[in-house]
């Protein structure tokens, strides 16, 4: 959501710097700030609607599945907005621990300086050791997996920069 709003609102002379195309260690800041803005009660209400209001066929299908019931409200109910806002940060601590462990993993694998260090590196062991140490969880059941292989940021321009999410969150 944040990148989309940033992209829509950006006004730049050169496309290279348009929207979220910023240095990675700052690029997430506007996005996270705009995502925070979306969590304001009036903004959250303004951005939401029941899916049945998007097309008459959706409402017709809903009515078939809920005969005799009144149509759903067009806007998100206030009590649901309050609950969403209240529980927004639920499990946020676990999220930050994951961000920290993956940031350290990123820095460590990109800090190797010799062929021997690279050859001796056990990616699986490093990944799961860091996750267990920092996140305090037991990964013994899945240590044979290659979860780090799904960590696309390592090869998508965020290599040695994944820590930016934590830094940008603090700034935003």
N, C-alpha and C positions, 0 to 999 in steps of 0.2 A: 504494500500500500504506500509506504513512504517513498520508495523509488519512483512509483508511478506519479505521485503528486509532485515530487521534485522535478521529474521530467516534464510534466505539463506546465509547471510554473517557471521553468528555467528560461532565461533570456540571455543568450550568449552570441558573441560575434563569430566564434569558430565552433564547428560541431564537435571538435575534439574535446571541448570542455563543457558540452551541453549536458544538462541534467546531472545524473549521478556519475558521469565520467570525470571523476576527480581522483587525486592520489588516494590509494586505498586506506592510508592511515587517517584520512579525514572524510573520505567519501561516504561513510555510513552516518556521519553526524546529522546532515540535513534529513536523511531518510528516517532515522530514529526519532528526531525531533518532530517530524510530521506524523509519524506513527503515534507518538505521545499525544499530539494535538487531536488525533482521531478518537482518543479515549475520553475527551471531554463530553459530559452528558449531552449537551445540546447538539454537538457535532455527531456523536454516535447515533442519536435519534434521527438527525437529518440525513445520515448516510444509509439508514436502514429502511427496509420495507418488507412486507410479506411477499413471498414469491408469487402469490396468486394475483398480485396487482401488476405484474409485468406483462401478462398476456391473458386475453379472455379465455383461451383454452385451458390455461393453468387453473383458473377459477372454476371452470366447468368441471374439470377432473376432480378438483378438491371437493366440490359440492356432491359429486357422485360417491365419493369415498366417505363423506360425512353428512349423510341425509338428515334433514331436520335441524341441523346445527346452524347457528348464525355464521355469516361470513367472518373470516378472521379479520382482525383489525389491520388497517393499512400500515400504521406505525407500530414499531416495537413498543410493547407495554412498558410503562415506567418501572414497574417492579423488576422486570427482566433486565432493563438497563442498569438499575441499581445493583442487581446481583452480578452482572458482568463486570461492572466497575469494582465492586467489592472483592471479587475473586481474581481480578486481573493478575495479581502477582503470586497467586497460588503456585507453588513449586518453582518459583523464580530462583530460589537458592540453588536448586539442582541444575537449573539451566546455566547459571553463572559458573558453577563448578565444572560443568561439561565444557563451557567456553574456555575456561582457564586450562583444563587438561589438554584440550585440542590445540590451544595456542602454544603451550609449552612443547607439545609433540611437534608442531610445525617448526618452531624455532630450533629444536634439537636436531631434527633430520636435515635442516638446511644449514646447520653449523658445522657439519662434518668437513674436515679439511684435507684428509689424506685418503688415498685409495684403500688403505688398510682399514680405516675407520668405517668406510662405506661397506667394504666386504664383510666386516665383522658385525655390522648392524643387524639386529634381529627386530624387524619392524613390529611383528606381532607382540613380542615381549615388551618392547618399549611402550607400545600403544596401551596394552592392558595393565602394565605396571603403573603407568601414569594415571590411568583412569581409576585404578583401585586406590592408589595413594591419595589422589586429590579428591575424588568423588566419594571415597569411603564405601564403595560398593564391591561386591564379590563377583568377579567375572570368570571364576574357575570353570563354569559350565560351558563357556563359549570361547575360551582362549584359543581354540583351534581355528576360529573364524578370522575373516579378513575385513572386519568392520572399517578399518582405516582406508580400505579401498573405495569406500563410498564417500569419503571426505573430499569432495570435488574441489574445494577451495585450494587444495595443494597444487593444482595444475590449471587454475582458472584465473590467474592474476593476483591471487591473495597469498601465494607462497611467501613465506617469511613475513606475512602481514596479517595473519588471522587474528592476532591480538587487537587489531583495530576495532573489532566489534566491542570489546570491553572498554577500550579507551573512548570510543565515540559515544557509547552509552553513558559514560560518566559526564561527557561534555554536553550531550543533548539534554 
